[in-house]
Amino acid sequence: MTRVAAIDCGTNSIRLLVADAHPETGELVDLDRRMKIVRLGQGVDRTGRLAPEALERTFAACREYAAVIKEHGAERVRFVATSASRDAENRDEFVGGILDILGVEPEVITGDQEAAYSFTGATKELGPADGDSYLVVDIGGGSTEFVVGDDRVRAARSVDIGCVRLTERHLVRDGVVSDPPTEREITAIRADIEAALDLAEQTVPLREARTLVGLAGSVTTVAAIALGLTEYDSAAIHHSVIRYDQVQEITTRLLHATHAQRAAIPVMHPGRVDVIGAGALVLLAIMERTGAQEVVVSEHDILDGIAWAAATAG
């Protein structure tokens, strides 16, 4: 057993996982898992620099995380950052601050490394694919990642069909979200998704894997609705299996519901009300493209993959 701490620092949020890794069983036992919105990437596109207030928010979160890591006595710490920190002119200020607070240097990973960490995080507990392979799909806000592998990643591709991107592209007019979307708007979203799946399939054999594993908020929210939960329950959602007909029915319901009707769903996060329809449609289209009759839902993702990387580091 190895006690590890993994930190995933994104453009918007920074997440911490402290866990005990058991390599023999493939089990990762959570001791502490938390997230803070720090908006590290605030204004980077415009200025090319990390804003002082964004750095301070991030450093404040890291000071809190450092105390948690010390309290749990983690033996190894791994800190992964996004390209926002790599591209900023004052990157050294960010790196130096993290090094002072946590004693480790932020690691900016490539797309291939990101795919590998996400795949490991999502499938490690599922065990070997019994001679077959997994297709892991991570439906995010701006993009969706596709990874196929068995005991390792064999192919990966990221395409620009996230739930936020599709909503903003097709359902927002003069700052107002369609309520509910029209059939024409839904058709336009579907066309974008199909084109992106064509692109992904040039790299990733989407129809080859027998087991589809779905990650991130759009998938877990659809699962929570399918399970009939009255409140969000990660333990109930993790490794639940949702059928194609359930995804189809829920997607249709979400796309034809008003904002108020979606907001009234007990498991719906307020920040997901306007984008869940597009996210569910991405999942449905993937299942139709691959022929998957069910999706295994995972609450574990890149953060868990980072923890495993820390545990197995030489």
C-alpha positions as CSV (number, residue, x, y, z in Angstrom):
1,M,0.0,0.0,0.0
2,T,1.2,3.5,-0.8
3,R,-0.5,6.7,0.4
4,V,-0.4,9.3,-2.3
5,A,-1.7,12.8,-3.0
6,A,-2.8,13.8,-6.5
7,I,-3.5,17.4,-7.6
8,D,-5.2,18.3,-10.9
9,C,-4.9,22.0,-11.6
10,G,-7.1,23.1,-14.5
11,T,-8.0,26.4,-16.1
12,N,-11.1,26.8,-13.8
13,S,-10.7,24.4,-10.8
14,I,-8.0,22.7,-8.7
15,R,-8.8,19.2,-7.3
16,L,-7.1,17.1,-4.6
17,L,-7.2,13.4,-4.0
18,V,-5.4,11.7,-1.1
19,A,-5.8,8.0,-1.2
20,D,-4.3,4.6,-0.4
21,A,-3.3,2.7,-3.5
22,H,-3.3,-1.1,-3.4
23,P,-1.5,-2.2,-6.6
24,E,-2.2,-5.9,-6.0
25,T,-6.0,-5.4,-5.9
26,G,-6.2,-2.4,-8.2
27,E,-8.0,-0.5,-5.4
28,L,-7.7,3.2,-4.7
29,V,-9.2,4.0,-1.3
30,D,-10.2,7.7,-0.9
31,L,-9.1,9.5,2.2
32,D,-9.9,13.0,1.1
33,R,-11.3,14.3,-2.2
34,R,-12.0,18.0,-2.7
35,M,-12.3,20.7,-5.4
36,K,-12.0,24.5,-5.4
37,I,-12.8,27.0,-8.2
38,V,-9.8,29.2,-8.6
39,R,-10.0,30.3,-12.3
40,L,-6.3,30.2,-12.8
41,G,-6.8,30.9,-16.5
42,Q,-8.5,34.2,-15.9
43,G,-7.6,36.6,-18.7
44,V,-4.7,34.4,-20.0
45,D,-5.9,34.4,-23.5
46,R,-6.1,38.2,-23.5
47,T,-3.0,39.1,-21.6
48,G,-0.7,36.1,-21.9
49,R,-0.1,36.2,-18.2
50,L,-1.5,34.6,-15.1
51,A,-3.3,37.3,-13.2
52,P,-2.0,38.1,-9.7
53,E,-5.4,37.5,-8.1
54,A,-5.7,34.2,-10.0
55,L,-2.3,33.1,-8.7
56,E,-3.2,34.0,-5.1
57,R,-6.5,32.1,-5.3
58,T,-4.6,29.1,-6.6
59,F,-1.8,29.4,-4.0
60,A,-4.4,29.8,-1.2
61,A,-6.1,26.5,-2.3
62,C,-2.6,24.8,-2.4
63,R,-1.9,26.0,1.2
64,E,-5.1,24.3,2.3
65,Y,-4.2,21.2,0.3
66,A,-0.7,21.1,1.8
67,A,-2.2,21.0,5.3
68,V,-4.5,18.1,4.2
69,I,-1.6,16.2,2.6
70,K,0.5,16.6,5.8
71,E,-2.4,15.6,8.0
72,H,-2.8,12.3,6.1
73,G,0.9,11.7,5.8
74,A,1.0,11.1,2.0
75,E,4.3,9.6,0.9
76,R,4.2,10.8,-2.6
77,V,2.7,13.9,-4.2
78,R,2.0,14.6,-7.9
79,F,0.8,17.9,-9.3
80,V,-0.5,18.1,-12.8
81,A,-1.3,21.4,-14.5
82,T,-2.9,22.5,-17.8
83,S,-1.4,24.4,-20.7
84,A,-2.7,27.7,-19.2
85,S,0.3,27.6,-16.9
86,R,2.7,26.4,-19.6
87,D,1.8,29.2,-22.0
88,A,1.8,32.1,-19.5
89,E,4.7,34.6,-19.6
90,N,5.0,34.5,-15.9
91,R,4.9,30.7,-15.6
92,D,8.0,30.7,-13.4
93,E,6.0,32.6,-10.8
94,F,3.4,29.9,-10.7
95,V,5.9,27.1,-10.6
96,G,7.9,28.7,-7.9
97,G,4.9,29.3,-5.7
98,I,3.7,25.7,-6.0
99,L,7.2,24.4,-5.3
100,D,7.4,26.6,-2.2
101,I,4.0,25.5,-0.9
102,L,3.9,21.8,-1.8
103,G,7.5,20.9,-2.4
104,V,6.8,19.5,-5.9
105,E,7.0,21.1,-9.3
106,P,3.8,21.3,-11.5
107,E,3.9,18.8,-14.4
108,V,2.4,20.0,-17.6
109,I,1.2,16.9,-19.4
110,T,0.6,16.2,-23.0
111,G,-2.7,15.1,-24.6
112,D,-1.4,11.5,-24.7
113,Q,-0.5,11.6,-21.0
114,E,-3.9,13.0,-20.2
115,A,-5.6,10.2,-22.1
116,A,-3.5,7.6,-20.3
117,Y,-4.3,9.1,-16.9
118,S,-8.0,9.3,-17.6
119,F,-8.0,5.7,-18.9
120,T,-6.2,4.4,-15.9
121,G,-8.4,6.3,-13.5
122,A,-11.6,5.1,-15.2
123,T,-10.7,1.4,-15.7
124,K,-8.2,0.4,-13.0
125,E,-10.9,-0.9,-10.6
126,L,-12.8,-2.7,-13.4
127,G,-9.8,-5.0,-13.9
128,P,-8.7,-6.7,-17.1
129,A,-10.9,-6.4,-20.1
130,D,-11.0,-10.2,-20.6
131,G,-9.2,-10.2,-23.9
132,D,-11.4,-7.4,-25.1
133,S,-11.0,-3.6,-24.7
134,Y,-12.6,-0.6,-23.1
135,L,-13.8,2.6,-24.8
136,V,-13.6,5.4,-22.3
137,V,-15.4,8.6,-23.2
138,D,-15.0,11.8,-21.1
139,I,-17.7,14.3,-22.1
140,G,-16.6,17.7,-20.9
141,G,-17.7,21.2,-21.3
142,G,-15.5,22.1,-24.3
143,S,-14.5,18.7,-25.7
144,T,-15.0,15.0,-25.5
145,E,-12.1,12.6,-25.2
146,F,-12.2,9.0,-26.6
147,V,-9.7,6.4,-25.4
148,V,-9.5,2.7,-26.4
149,G,-7.3,0.3,-24.6
150,D,-7.1,-2.9,-22.6
151,D,-4.2,-2.9,-20.0
152,R,-2.9,0.2,-21.7
153,V,-4.0,3.0,-24.1
154,R,-4.0,1.9,-27.7
155,A,-5.7,5.0,-29.3
156,A,-6.9,8.3,-28.1
157,R,-8.5,11.4,-29.7
158,S,-10.1,14.7,-28.4
159,V,-12.8,16.4,-30.4
160,D,-14.6,19.7,-29.8
161,I,-18.1,18.5,-28.8
162,G,-18.5,19.5,-25.2
163,C,-21.8,20.2,-23.6
164,V,-21.0,23.9,-23.0
165,R,-19.5,24.5,-26.5
166,L,-22.5,22.9,-28.3
167,T,-25.0,24.8,-26.2
168,E,-23.3,28.1,-26.8
169,R,-22.9,27.4,-30.5
170,H,-26.5,26.4,-31.2
171,L,-28.8,27.3,-28.3
172,V,-27.8,30.8,-27.3
173,R,-29.2,33.9,-29.0
174,D,-28.5,37.4,-27.7
175,G,-27.4,35.9,-24.4
176,V,-30.6,33.9,-24.0
177,V,-30.7,30.0,-24.0
178,S,-33.5,28.4,-26.0
179,D,-36.2,27.3,-23.7
180,P,-36.7,24.5,-24.8
181,P,-34.6,24.0,-27.9
182,T,-36.3,23.8,-31.3
183,E,-36.1,20.7,-33.5
184,R,-34.0,22.6,-35.9
185,E,-31.5,23.5,-33.1
186,I,-31.4,19.9,-31.9
187,T,-30.7,18.7,-35.5
188,A,-27.8,21.2,-35.8
189,I,-26.3,19.9,-32.5
190,R,-26.6,16.4,-33.7
191,A,-24.9,17.2,-37.0
192,D,-21.9,18.7,-35.1
193,I,-21.7,15.6,-33.0
194,E,-21.8,13.2,-35.9
195,A,-19.1,15.2,-37.7
196,A,-16.9,15.0,-34.6
197,L,-17.5,11.3,-34.3
198,D,-16.4,10.9,-37.9
199,L,-13.2,12.7,-36.9
200,A,-12.6,10.7,-33.8
201,E,-13.1,7.5,-35.7
202,Q,-10.2,8.3,-38.0
203,T,-7.9,7.7,-35.0
204,V,-9.9,5.6,-32.5
205,P,-11.7,2.4,-33.4
206,L,-15.0,3.4,-31.7
207,R,-16.9,0.2,-32.6
208,E,-14.1,-2.2,-31.5
209,A,-14.5,-2.2,-27.7
210,R,-17.1,-4.2,-26.0
211,T,-17.3,-2.1,-22.9
212,L,-18.2,1.6,-23.0
213,V,-17.2,3.6,-19.9
214,G,-18.6,7.1,-19.4
215,L,-17.0,9.9,-17.4
216,A,-17.9,13.4,-16.2
217,G,-20.9,15.4,-15.2
218,S,-23.2,14.9,-18.3
219,V,-22.9,11.1,-17.9
220,T,-23.2,11.0,-14.1
221,T,-26.2,13.2,-14.2
222,V,-28.0,11.1,-16.8
223,A,-27.1,8.0,-14.6
224,A,-28.5,9.7,-11.5
225,I,-31.8,10.4,-13.3
226,A,-31.9,6.8,-14.6
227,L,-31.4,5.5,-11.1
228,G,-34.2,7.6,-9.8
229,L,-32.1,9.2,-7.1
230,T,-33.6,12.0,-5.0
231,E,-30.2,13.5,-4.4
232,Y,-26.8,13.1,-6.0
233,D,-25.1,10.0,-4.6
234,S,-21.6,9.3,-5.9
235,A,-21.4,5.8,-4.4
236,A,-24.7,4.8,-6.1
237,I,-23.6,6.2,-9.4
238,H,-20.1,4.8,-9.5
239,H,-20.0,1.7,-11.6
240,S,-23.7,1.8,-12.3
241,V,-24.8,0.4,-15.6
242,I,-27.3,2.4,-17.7
243,R,-29.1,1.0,-20.7
244,Y,-29.3,2.6,-24.1
245,D,-33.1,2.9,-23.9
246,Q,-32.8,4.8,-20.6
247,V,-30.3,7.2,-22.1
248,Q,-32.5,7.7,-25.2
249,E,-35.6,8.4,-23.0
250,I,-33.8,10.8,-20.7
251,T,-32.1,12.6,-23.5
252,T,-35.4,13.2,-25.3
253,R,-37.0,14.4,-22.1
254,L,-34.2,16.8,-21.3
255,L,-34.1,18.3,-24.8
256,H,-37.8,19.0,-24.7
257,A,-38.0,20.3,-21.2
258,T,-38.0,23.9,-20.1
259,H,-35.3,25.4,-18.0
260,A,-37.6,25.3,-15.0
261,Q,-38.5,21.6,-15.6
262,R,-34.8,20.6,-15.8
263,A,-33.9,22.7,-12.7
264,A,-36.6,20.9,-10.8
265,I,-34.9,17.5,-11.3
266,P,-33.5,16.7,-7.8
267,V,-30.0,15.6,-8.9
268,M,-29.5,18.5,-11.3
269,H,-26.6,20.8,-10.5
270,P,-27.5,24.4,-11.0
271,G,-24.6,25.0,-13.4
272,R,-25.7,22.1,-15.6
273,V,-29.3,23.0,-16.2
274,D,-28.8,24.7,-19.5
275,V,-26.1,22.4,-20.9
276,I,-27.3,18.9,-19.8
277,G,-29.4,18.4,-23.0
278,A,-26.4,18.8,-25.3
279,G,-24.3,16.6,-23.0
280,A,-26.9,13.8,-22.9
281,L,-27.2,14.0,-26.7
282,V,-23.4,13.4,-27.1
283,L,-23.7,10.3,-24.9
284,L,-26.7,9.0,-26.9
285,A,-24.9,9.6,-30.2
286,I,-21.8,7.8,-29.0
287,M,-23.9,4.8,-28.0
288,E,-25.7,4.7,-31.3
289,R,-22.4,5.1,-33.3
290,T,-20.7,2.3,-31.3
291,G,-23.8,0.0,-31.0
292,A,-23.3,0.0,-27.2
293,Q,-26.5,-1.3,-25.4
294,E,-25.2,0.0,-22.0
295,V,-22.7,2.3,-20.5
296,V,-20.7,1.7,-17.3
297,V,-20.6,5.0,-15.4
298,S,-17.4,6.0,-13.5
299,E,-16.9,8.7,-11.0
300,H,-13.2,8.2,-11.3
301,D,-11.2,10.0,-13.9
302,I,-7.9,11.7,-14.6
303,L,-7.4,12.6,-10.9
304,D,-7.4,8.9,-10.0
305,G,-5.0,8.2,-12.9
306,I,-2.6,10.8,-11.5
307,A,-2.8,9.1,-8.1
308,W,-1.9,5.8,-9.6
309,A,1.0,7.4,-11.5
310,A,2.3,8.7,-8.2
311,A,1.9,5.3,-6.5
312,T,3.8,3.4,-9.3
313,A,6.5,6.0,-9.9
314,G,10.0,4.5,-9.6
